[in-house]
Amino acid sequence: MEKPRQGFAGLCNISFGFFGIQIGFALQNANMSRVFQSLGSSIDDLPALWVAAPLTGLLVQPIVGHLSDRTWLGRFGRRRPYFLAGAILAALALLLMPLSAGLLMAAMLLWMLDASLNISMEPFRAFVGDMLRKDQHTAGYAVQTAFIGAGAVAGSLFPYLLDHLGVANDAAPGHIPDTVRYSFWAGGAALLAAVLWTVLTTREYAPDELAAFGEAAEAQAASSARLALRSPASGLPWIAAGGVIALGVGAFGLEKEVYLLAGLLAAYGLATVAAVLMARGGRGETMLASIVGDFSGMPPLMKRLALVQFFSWSALFIMWINTTPVVAQYFFGAKDPASAAYQQAGNWVGVLFSVYNGVAAVAALAVLPRLSARIGKLRTHALCLIAGAAGYAGFFIVGSPTALIACEVGIGLAWASILAMPYAILASSLPQAKLGIYMGLFNVFVVIPQLLVATVMGSIMKAFFPTEPIWTMAFAAATLLVAALATLRVGDEAA
């Protein structure tokens, strides 16, 4: 048996919830630096405050992927319970964020918001693979990318539109402007409504139906069998690397956030030791052993695509952290977060983010399918990444805020491809029975570069460009070029 083909309405219902999830991400990405600075943070402290977001993704996505592969709640399904639980928690975080009384509260709510968005987002990636035939994967992820772009446009434009409707865009020091406050509240309602639409309009295939489609039998060897063949000493190099980095923080005067990177490396080493011992003791199907075993046993194609994701998302996270202070300082002449010019710059960043997301929404449906059919998925992805690098480089060339829109077009092409092409390639090559965990592990390579940017970029900027944040855009352009080169080395089987 084959899965039924989904029409366009079915493709939309499957991914419509992502429209709401991306509204949440867009509000977070475009406004959290502004929120932190409005509450008294300096630009040097922004990377540390942003660490919460990628750290939660690193922890949450593999766990949710592992659990959702093993969940079946009858009429409530496999992935949909996670969609709904994450959406409720994210809506609550968006409701409370504008009421933050200080930096600590805002940072904790960012942690909650990002964890909740990840709980909803990760199963959506696997949901496309669950619901669609392999020959519809590209179309499914293209539609998902279109909804991501549309949701991000809506989320990014909220403060700008409210400002033009007369809502107060200025606030006293230590307070958040009403434009941001109302945007978060409206975004929370939209997020919950969109996810509910997907939950109520889709029916997941039961385990026996998936077995009838023949996909459940595609699972690879058990992770416990792979782990049992390894030595517990395989985790020691990770622990040693963490120790070396921790010692380097004091020796080279690095930012204290680098300790987090050291701790994560050491923690993975300890997890590897524990997982191998569990597998050798006959307890290899525990969550920890399964996740570590699947991570170490990723298919070769997935490993090569993971390298592409690593460099691609490094550039994106640099952009999300630094665009507001860069635009404010270089295009609005404002460094003071309490000034009216800085708040205008914050609104304009929302417009710029809506442009690249709007371009991504259109490109996902109108450009990527045609281009990939003509030159292949890998060349298409590499070309779009190069366009994104040109967009970042354009920050050094253009001379007005309006001209930055041209830069966002290139960034939008890269964003569309980053959201669609790697997942379309990957979903068609993975065993369906482990689609959730592998998608969760693949997204680790979205999170790790974010942690590196949040922990290392501050040290680099402080040492070489302490008052010139625009150089972060040069780093973003360079990493996208490296990602484009890595794409061409993925292999002919993914072309």
C-alpha positions in Angstrom: 0.0 0.0 0.0 1.0 3.6 -0.6 0.0 6.6 1.4 -2.8 8.6 -0.3 -1.6 11.7 -2.2 -2.4 14.9 -0.5 -4.0 17.8 -2.4 -3.0 21.4 -1.9 -5.6 21.8 0.9 -4.2 18.8 2.7 -0.6 20.1 2.4 -1.8 23.4 3.9 -3.6 21.8 6.8 -0.5 19.7 7.7 1.7 22.8 8.0 -0.7 25.6 8.9 0.3 25.4 12.6 3.8 26.5 11.6 2.3 29.8 10.6 1.5 30.5 14.2 4.8 29.0 15.6 6.8 31.3 13.3 4.8 34.3 14.5 6.2 33.5 17.9 9.7 33.0 16.6 9.5 36.2 14.6 8.4 38.3 17.6 11.2 36.7 19.6 13.9 37.2 17.0 13.1 40.8 16.0 12.3 42.1 19.5 14.1 40.3 22.3 17.3 42.3 21.9 15.1 45.4 22.0 13.3 44.1 25.1 16.6 43.3 26.9 18.1 46.7 26.1 14.8 48.5 27.1 15.1 46.8 30.4 18.7 48.0 30.9 21.0 45.5 29.2 24.1 46.7 27.4 24.9 45.5 23.9 27.8 43.5 25.3 25.4 41.4 27.4 23.0 40.5 24.6 24.7 37.2 23.6 24.7 36.0 27.2 21.0 36.7 27.5 20.2 35.0 24.2 22.0 31.8 25.4 18.7 30.5 26.9 17.1 30.1 23.5 19.5 27.7 21.8 20.2 25.8 25.0 16.6 24.9 25.4 16.4 23.8 21.7 19.5 21.6 22.2 17.9 19.8 25.1 14.2 19.8 24.0 14.3 18.8 20.4 16.0 15.3 20.7 13.9 14.5 23.7 10.6 15.5 22.0 11.7 13.6 18.8 12.4 10.5 20.8 9.2 10.6 22.7 7.0 11.5 19.7 8.3 8.5 17.8 7.0 6.3 20.6 3.8 8.1 21.3 0.3 7.0 20.2 -2.7 8.4 22.0 -5.4 7.0 19.7 -7.5 9.8 18.2 -5.1 12.4 19.6 -2.3 10.9 17.5 1.5 10.9 17.7 2.8 14.4 17.0 -0.3 16.5 17.6 -0.2 16.3 21.4 3.2 18.0 21.3 2.0 20.6 18.9 -0.8 21.6 21.3 1.1 21.4 24.6 4.0 23.6 23.2 1.5 26.1 21.7 -0.3 26.6 25.0 3.0 27.2 26.9 4.4 29.5 24.2 1.2 31.6 24.2 1.5 31.9 28.0 5.1 33.1 27.6 4.1 35.7 25.0 1.4 36.9 27.3 3.8 37.4 30.2 6.9 38.7 28.4 5.7 42.3 28.0 5.0 42.4 31.8 8.6 41.6 32.6 9.8 43.6 35.6 13.4 43.1 34.9 16.1 41.4 32.9 16.0 38.1 34.9 12.2 37.7 34.4 12.6 38.5 30.6 15.5 36.0 30.3 13.5 33.2 32.1 10.5 33.9 29.9 12.7 33.7 26.8 13.8 30.3 28.0 10.2 29.2 28.5 9.2 30.7 25.1 11.9 29.0 23.2 11.4 25.7 24.9 7.7 25.8 24.2 8.2 26.8 20.5 10.7 23.9 20.1 8.2 21.4 21.6 5.7 22.4 18.9 8.2 22.9 16.1 10.2 19.7 16.2 7.2 17.3 15.6 6.0 19.5 12.7 9.2 18.6 10.8 8.5 14.9 11.3 4.8 15.3 10.7 5.4 16.1 7.0 7.3 12.9 6.6 4.6 11.0 8.5 1.7 12.3 6.4 3.2 12.4 2.9 4.5 10.0 0.3 8.2 10.5 -0.5 7.5 12.0 -3.9 5.6 14.8 -2.1 8.2 15.6 0.5 9.7 18.5 -1.5 6.2 20.0 -2.0 5.3 19.5 1.7 8.4 21.3 3.0 8.0 24.0 0.4 4.4 24.7 1.7 5.7 24.5 5.2 8.4 27.1 4.3 5.7 29.3 2.8 3.8 29.3 6.0 7.0 30.0 8.0 7.7 33.0 5.8 4.1 34.3 6.1 4.0 33.8 9.8 7.3 35.6 10.2 6.1 38.5 8.1 3.1 38.9 10.3 5.1 38.6 13.5 7.8 41.0 12.3 5.3 43.7 11.1 3.2 43.9 14.3 5.1 46.6 16.0 5.6 48.7 12.8 1.9 48.6 12.0 0.8 49.4 15.6 3.1 52.4 15.5 1.5 53.7 12.4 -2.0 53.1 14.0 -1.0 55.5 16.8 0.1 53.0 19.5 2.9 54.4 21.7 6.3 53.3 20.4 8.3 55.1 23.1 8.7 54.1 26.7 10.5 55.3 29.8 13.8 53.7 30.7 13.2 50.2 32.1 9.8 49.8 30.4 8.8 48.0 27.1 6.9 50.1 24.5 3.2 49.5 23.9 3.9 48.5 20.3 5.9 45.5 21.5 3.6 44.7 24.4 0.5 44.5 22.2 2.4 42.6 19.5 3.3 39.8 21.9 -0.2 39.5 23.1 -1.7 39.3 19.5 1.0 36.9 18.5 0.2 34.5 21.3 -3.4 34.4 20.3 -2.5 33.8 16.6 0.0 31.1 17.5 -2.5 29.1 19.5 -5.3 29.5 16.9 -3.0 28.3 14.0 -1.8 25.2 15.9 -5.4 24.3 16.8 -6.3 24.5 13.1 -3.7 21.7 12.2 -4.7 19.7 15.3 -8.4 19.7 14.4 -8.1 19.3 10.6 -5.6 16.4 10.3 -5.8 12.7 11.2 -2.5 10.9 11.8 -1.8 7.4 10.5 -2.0 4.8 13.2 1.0 2.4 13.8 -0.8 -0.4 11.9 -1.4 1.9 9.0 2.2 2.9 8.8 3.1 -0.8 8.9 0.8 -1.4 6.0 2.6 1.3 4.0 5.8 -0.6 4.6 7.6 2.3 6.2 7.8 1.1 9.7 10.1 -1.7 8.6 12.7 0.7 7.4 14.2 1.4 10.8 17.9 0.9 11.1 19.7 -1.3 13.6 18.8 -0.6 17.2 20.9 2.1 18.8 21.6 -0.2 21.7 23.4 -2.7 19.4 25.6 0.1 18.1 26.4 1.5 21.5 27.2 -2.0 23.0 30.1 -2.2 20.6 31.7 1.0 21.7 34.1 1.6 24.6 33.1 3.9 27.5 36.3 5.7 26.9 34.8 7.1 23.7 33.3 9.9 25.8 36.6 10.9 27.3 37.8 13.1 24.4 34.6 15.3 24.8 35.2 15.7 28.5 38.9 16.6 27.8 37.8 19.2 25.2 35.5 20.8 27.7 38.2 21.0 30.3 40.7 22.6 27.8 38.2 25.2 26.8 37.3 26.0 30.4 41.0 26.5 31.2 41.3 28.7 28.1 38.6 31.1 29.4 40.9 32.3 32.2 44.1 32.0 30.3 43.0 34.1 27.3 40.5 36.4 29.0 37.5 35.1 27.1 33.9 36.0 28.0 32.4 34.0 30.9 29.7 32.6 28.6 32.3 30.3 27.0 32.2 28.2 30.2 28.8 27.1 28.9 30.3 25.7 25.8 32.9 23.9 27.8 30.2 22.5 30.1 28.1 21.2 27.1 31.1 19.3 25.6 31.9 17.7 29.0 28.2 16.9 29.5 28.0 15.1 26.1 31.1 13.1 27.0 29.6 12.0 30.3 26.3 11.2 28.6 28.3 9.0 26.1 30.0 7.1 28.9 26.7 6.5 30.7 24.9 5.5 27.5 27.6 3.0 26.6 27.6 1.5 30.0 23.8 1.2 29.9 23.9 -0.5 26.5 26.5 -3.0 27.7 24.4 -3.7 30.8 21.3 -4.5 28.7 19.5 -1.1 29.2 20.2 0.3 25.8 16.7 1.3 25.0 16.5 4.0 27.7 16.0 7.5 26.4 19.6 8.6 27.0 21.1 5.5 25.4 18.7 5.7 22.4 19.5 9.4 21.8 23.2 9.0 22.1 23.2 5.9 20.0 21.2 7.5 17.2 23.4 10.6 17.3 26.6 8.6 16.9 25.0 6.4 14.2 23.6 9.1 12.0 23.5 8.2 8.3 26.4 9.6 6.2 24.1 11.9 4.2 22.7 13.3 7.4 26.2 14.0 8.7 27.2 16.0 5.6 23.9 18.0 5.6 24.5 18.7 9.3 27.7 20.5 8.5 25.8 22.7 6.0 23.2 23.4 8.7 25.9 24.3 11.2 27.4 27.1 9.1 24.0 28.3 7.7 22.5 28.8 11.1 25.6 30.4 12.5 24.9 33.3 10.1 21.2 33.5 10.9 21.8 33.7 14.6 24.5 36.4 14.2 21.8 38.4 12.2 19.0 37.9 14.8 21.2 39.1 17.7 22.9 42.0 16.0 20.6 43.5 13.3 18.8 45.9 15.7 21.9 47.5 17.2 23.6 47.6 13.8 20.7 49.3 12.1 20.2 51.7 15.0 23.8 52.7 15.1 24.7 52.9 11.4 21.5 53.9 9.8 19.6 55.8 12.5 22.6 57.3 14.4 21.2 55.9 17.7 23.1 53.9 20.4 20.8 54.7 23.3 18.0 52.1 23.6 15.8 54.7 25.4 15.9 57.2 22.5 13.1 57.6 20.0 15.5 57.0 17.1 16.5 53.6 18.5 12.9 52.6 18.8 12.3 53.7 15.2 15.2 51.5 14.2 13.7 48.6 16.1 10.5 49.0 14.2 12.4 49.2 10.9 14.2 46.0 11.7 10.8 44.4 12.0 10.0 45.6 8.5 13.4 44.3 7.2 12.7 40.9 8.8 9.2 40.8 7.2 10.8 41.5 3.8 13.2 38.5 4.0 10.5 36.3 5.3 8.1 37.5 2.6 10.7 36.7 0.0 11.2 33.3 1.5 7.4 32.6 1.4 7.2 33.4 -2.3 10.5 31.8 -3.2 9.5 28.5 -1.5 6.6 28.0 -3.9 7.6 29.9 -7.0 11.4 29.7 -7.2 12.9 26.7 -5.3 10.8 23.9 -7.0 11.5 25.2 -10.5 15.2 25.9 -9.9 15.8 22.5 -8.2 14.1 20.7 -11.0 16.5 22.5 -13.5 19.8 22.4 -11.6 19.2 20.0 -8.7 18.6 20.5 -5.0 22.2 20.9 -3.9 23.1 23.5 -6.5 19.9 25.3 -5.8 20.7 25.4 -2.1 24.3 26.5 -2.7 23.2 29.3 -5.0 20.6 30.6 -2.5 23.2 30.6 0.3 25.6 32.7 -1.9 22.7 35.1 -2.4 22.3 35.3 1.4 26.0 36.0 1.8 25.7 38.9 -0.7 22.8 40.3 1.4 24.9 40.4 4.5 27.8 42.0 2.7 25.4 44.6 1.4 25.2 46.1 4.9 28.6 47.6 4.2 27.6 49.1 0.9 24.1 50.6 1.1 23.7 54.0 2.6 20.1 54.3 3.8 17.6 52.2 5.8 15.4 51.8 2.7 18.3 50.4 0.7 18.7 47.6 3.2 15.5 46.1 1.7 17.7 44.9 -1.3 20.0 43.1 1.2 17.0 41.3 2.7 16.0 39.9 -0.7 19.2 37.9 -0.9 18.8 36.9 2.8 15.2 35.8 2.0 16.3 33.5 -0.8 18.8 31.8 1.6 16.2 31.6 4.4 13.7 29.8 2.0 16.3 27.3 1.0 17.6 26.7 4.5 14.1 25.9 5.7 13.1 23.6 2.8 16.0 21.9 0.9 17.9 20.1 3.7 14.7 18.7 5.2 13.3 17.6 1.8 16.6 15.8 1.1 16.7 14.3 4.6 13.1 13.1 5.0 13.3 11.0 1.9 16.4 9.2 3.1 15.5 8.4 6.7 13.6 5.5 8.3 10.1 6.5 9.1 10.1 4.8 12.4 12.9 7.1 13.6 11.8 10.3 11.7 11.1 12.2 14.9 14.4 11.5 16.7 16.5 12.0 13.5 14.8 15.3 12.8 15.4 16.3 16.4 19.1 15.4 16.2 19.4 17.2 12.9 18.1 20.3 14.6 21.0 20.0 17.1 23.1 21.4 14.2 20.7 24.4 14.2 21.2 24.9 17.9 25.0 24.3 18.3 26.0 27.2 16.1 23.7 29.4 18.0 25.4 28.5 21.2 28.8 29.1 19.6 27.7 32.5 18.4 26.2 33.4 21.8 29.3 32.3 23.7 32.2 33.1 21.3 31.1 36.0 19.2 31.0 38.3 22.3 34.7 37.6 22.9 35.7 38.2 19.3 33.8 41.4 19.1 35.1 42.7 22.4 38.7 41.9 21.4 38.7 43.2 17.8 35.6 45.4 17.2 34.4 46.6 20.6 32.4 49.6 19.2 31.7 48.4 15.6 28.9 45.8 15.7 28.5 46.0 11.9 31.5 43.6 11.5 29.2 40.8 12.8 27.6 41.0 9.3 31.0 40.2 7.7 31.2 37.1 9.9 27.6 36.1 8.8 28.5 36.5 5.1 31.7 34.4 5.5 29.9 31.5 7.2 27.2 31.4 4.5 29.9 31.1 1.9 31.4 28.2 3.8 27.9 26.6 4.0 27.6 26.9 0.2 30.9 25.1 -0.3 29.9 22.4 2.1 26.6 21.9 0.3 28.4 21.0 -3.0 30.2 18.3 -1.1 27.1 16.5 0.3 27.0 14.0 -2.5 25.4 13.1 -5.8 22.7 11.0 -4.1 21.1 14.2 -2.8 21.4 16.3 -6.0 
